[in-house]
Amino acid sequence: MSRAGAELRIMFSPGRVQLVQEEVVVPGLKVLVTGATGLLGRAVCREFQNNGWLVTGTGYRRARPRLLRCDLTDEDAVRGLLVSVSQPDVIIHCAAERRPDVVERHTDAAVNLNVHATSTLAKEAAVGGAFLLYISTDYVFDGRNPPYGEDDSPNPLNVYGRSKLEGERETLRHCPGAVVLRVPVLFGEVESVTESAVTSLWLKVQEATESSTLDHCQQRFPTDARDVAAVCRKLSERARQDPSIRGVFHFSAKEQMTKYEMAVAIAQAFKLPSDHLIPLTEQPAASAPRPINSRLNCSRLELLNLSVEPRPFTSAITDCLWPFTPDKRWRQTVFH
């Protein structure tokens, strides 16, 4: 965040010496955002930029102009990255393999990113004195006894949850002043509807000519990535002033919905039929096991006045899906 200050200068001119006060701008604080090409990473970059931070984002396969390309599983590349950024004040670690079924099939690659890369970042953050915020998941819990507080014992049901839990432990082991922020399923301003498990329901909603089954068993708490980004910024700003801001925090929207209920809500928001959507009350055998209800208790964040009021699902999902409606006038509303 750029800060303005005052500085006294002596000005000389022929026959005159003058003491003047000039405004000087103190360079802004620097934040490094990993996974800046992803849904949450993009939202985090925007949130910090809009609040005066100097933002550097990283990507790998999807790296684009104005982002730094870095393989976070390469320790030397990570060290080089932090040198090139001249040691950031804050690191927000969003990069992860977050798709449970993909993690089950490609476990080694997922563990490399979710655990080993996190360990490297934590070590380098500690050496450089940066505040590290690690994004984790409600999937560290088994979902049998919600809601879950920050101090409740994790018991992940799938490899994804185990890898993120191990990432949490590596973060706090190597960088004790870090924050772990657990969040549930996210949606937001997607580049394609398939980018989020929530917005991908739009495809099912539009298939009105044939019936479509949707999970009506697992209770989810769909949360807008923009709200998570705001919490990341508030935590980062407070942590720089208060070293007690460390350890595990939870943030989640409060509306409880199954995928079936989300899809119906989306259909209603866009005044589309939902009769073709069929609730499925059994988890598909082929998929990675998921918790039935991993609702997060977010009281620690709220007590410290570091939370934000979550956007209502209907209005937030409408914002996100506008660009994907068939009516081109909606696109013009968004982009012009």
Disulfide bonds with the S-S distance in Angstrom:
none
